[in-house]
Amino acid sequence: MPVLQQTWDNSAFFSGSDDPQIAATVDRIRAEIDTLATLCAPFVEQIEPAEPLVQAQFEELLAQVRTAHQQRTATAKRLGNLRTFISSILSVDSRDASASEWKPTLQQLSAEISQATKALDIFLLRVDNAFFQAIIADPVLAELSFSLRHQRQLNDQLLSLAEEKLITGLAVNGLQGWGNLYTELSGTLKCTVAGDTVGLAKAFNLLSSPDRTIRSEAWHGVNAAWESRADTVAAILNAINGWRLEETKQRGHHRRLHYLDKSCHQSRIDRTTLDAMMAATYDRRAIGQRALTAMGKVLDIQPAPWDLFAPPPAAGQTEGFSFEAAIDLVANAFRQFTPAMGDFAMMMAEKGWIDAQPTSNRATGAYCTSFAEPKEPRIFMTFEGSMNNVLTLAHELGHAWHNWVMQDLPRYKTFYPMTLAETASIFAETLVRDALFEQASTPEQKLKIAWEEGAAAITFLLNIPARFTFEQKLVEARQQGFVIADSLKGLMRDSWQHWYEDSLTSYDEMFWASKLHFSIAGLGFYNYPYLFGYLFSLGIYAQKDHYGAQFNDLYTKLLRDTGSMTAEDVVLRHLQQDIRQPKFWQASLDIVDRAVSRLESLVV
């Protein structure tokens, strides 16, 4: 068996954060940005005012658009590779001085690309329909078709060219600076668990310990660490949300967008779809609560927040998974669906495209990213042998597989939204859980898998919706003024109570600080898409047996369409169903209900 690597090998791109080639690449990107600015300058005259174009102008303008588009794509790929490389270093070691210095520079370059091409972007959004049809009929520009159609729905939110450039430039040291501060905090804060001083990533893994005392110490340690910086995180959340609200206000001269309408547009779903999903989930919140009650019965406890990742008793009596065993387990589960997916998972480990080895200044969480040229996915997580780690690995490999099956598509057809991004990842988790349950031969083994299904129900039907409710409350409170740390605690407590009700003995009032997702500068409401992906993927997974041998082809085509269709259109095309209707979501919730019933049947 080939040697499996548990640390990244990105040396094909740069040797390290101090590689002189990084500075050379930055200089090249700066020169290309100057070229882009020159190529896009002619469009300034076309957008203010935007008058109908005559046919005689089409060929010359199309040639200009084509050249600028190709240059931007090449520059964006170059910058994308460099950003992925620097981010990968900071994930492993948040104190890497060179990488920390490069990060804001790369953010600045990204803003400068946006500023240089802003005239082109506004032109493409405002241009009359006749020329727009010529754009999307052009072989080189056709990849822009869906993206432009979708963005043109918000034409009335555009500001002047000068104002658009100003917002983009100010965001680097404003909006993004606050997100950077949170990332730095999460990588450097320490807490004490069982007498040891550990980073937050290590402490989070200890929440899966079979020892409840360790879980409690880890949870309280993490919260104490964030409590010591509560005012700082409160400032971060207020700054990020204040920025978004002010920007929305400035853009709303013709039509003021509700914050959820803006989020839904970014997620490529209708507001009616979001409302139907959330209403159906709230009506069935007892499913998640039942799972929590069943797990508490097995552990002979009344569950508290530090018990949400507790393993079943049998897990504490067996040796944890090695990284090699975890990869093998996941790959074999994938192969039962399609051999290519299993081979891909093994290749990721063999090539050093996964970094999972614990490090002292490691970032929290897990994610999948990719290099732009060549298109190669990368996975970051912290693996320490728990079943939760195994499923996280499966989740991120699902993301990577999604990227992999789209690698031959043009760049603009690979940009899928958060809602559809979580489909492949949760589908992959489900494959692993089902494979494990089929292999289980004892009640203890079956309980172990059913336990993970119950934990998923708790996360997606209670925790994710509680995050959504909190963020709604946060945005609405921020509209009235600065929200202090104590108020944030209250908003979080109320949100957990709304969903968990009395299934927990207490609530995690500091979750607003400890959860990275609330402090991501570039995207609000990084929560409901997980619920969408969970229920949506279960709905797709349920069709597996119905379609039989044809299913893998259907599933692959569905994934490939996620970058060029709305979520509603993807489901309508491939499954002939309407996700705007509660019926779709109820069918997926029925699947979760059956999984929780299976857990309850194993509880003695």
MOPE-V933598 format. One line per field, one symbol per residue. ss: DSSP state (H for helix, E for strand, L for the rest). psi: psi as a letter, one per 40 degrees, with the letter a starting at -180 (. if undefined). burial: + if it has 24 or more other ideal C-beta (glycine too) atoms within 12 Angstrom, else -. A space follows every 50 residues. Layout:
ss=???
psi=???
burial=???
//
This chain:
ss=LLLLLLLLLLLLLLLLLLLHHHHHHHHHHHHHHHHHHHHHHLLHHHHLLL LLLLHHHHHHHHHHHHHHHHHHHHHHHHHHHHHHHHHHHHHHLLLLHHHH HHHHHHHHHHHHHHHHLHHHHHHHHHLLHHHHHHHHHLLLLHHHHHHHHH HHHHHHHLLLHHHHHHHHHHHHHLHHHHHHHHHHHHHHLEEEELLEEEEH HHHHHHLLLLLHHHHHHHHHHHHHHHHLLHHHHHHHHHHHHHHHHHHHHH HLLLLLLLHHHHHHHHHLLLHHHHHHHHHHHHHLLHHHHHHHHHHHHHHL LLLLHHHLLLLLHHHHHLLLLLHHHHHHHHHHHHHHHLHHHHHHHHHHHH LLLEELLLLLLLLLLLEEEEEELLEEEEEELLLLLLHHHHHHHHHHHHHH HHHHLLLLLLHHHLLLLHHHHHHHHHHHHHHHHHHHHHHLLLHHHHHHHH HHHHHHHHHHHHHHHHHHHHHHHHHHHHLLLLLLHHHHHHHHHHHHHHHH HHHLLLLLLLHHHHLHHHHLLLLLLLLHHHHHHHHHHHHHHLLHHHHHHH HHHHHHHHHHHLLLLLHHHHHHHHHLLLLLLHHHHHHHHHHHHHHHHHHH HHLL
psi=hihhieiigfeedidieehddddddddddddddddddddeddedeeegih ihiiddedddddddddddddddddddddddddddddddddddgeehdddd ddddddddddddddddeddddddddeiidddddddeehddedeedddddd dedfdeeiaiddddddddddddecddddddddddddediiihhfeihiid dddddeeeiehddddddddddddddddefddddddddddddddddddddd efddhhhiddddddddefiidddddddddddddfddddddddddddddef ihhideedehiidddeeiiihidddddddddddddddhdddddddddddd efehhehhidfiiiaiihaiidhihhiihhihhfeidddddddddddddd ddddeedeiideeegiiddededdddddddddddddddeheidddddddd ddddddddddeddddddddddddddddddeahhidddddddddddddddd beeidiigeedddehddeehdehiffcddddddddddddddeedddebee ddddddddddeeefiiddddddddefiheehddddddddddddddddddd deh.
burial=---+++++++--++--+----+--++--++-++--++-++--++-++--+ --+----+--++-+++++++++++++++++++++++++++++++-+--++ -+++++++++++++++++++++++++++--++-+++-+--++++++++++ ++-++-+++-+--++-+++-++-++++++++++++++++++-+----+++ ++++++++++-+-++++++++++-+++-++-++++++++++++++-++-- +-----+-++++++++++++--++++++-+++-++++++++++++++++- --+++++++++++-+-----+-++-+++++++++--++--++-++++++- +++++++++-++++++++++++--++++++++++++++++++++++++++ +++++++-++++-++++++++++++++++++++++++--------+++++ +++++++++++++++++++++++++-++----+-+-+++-++++++++++ --++-++++++++++++++++-++++++++++++++++++++++------ -+-+++-++++++++++++++--++-+-++-+-++++++-+++-++-+++ -++-
//
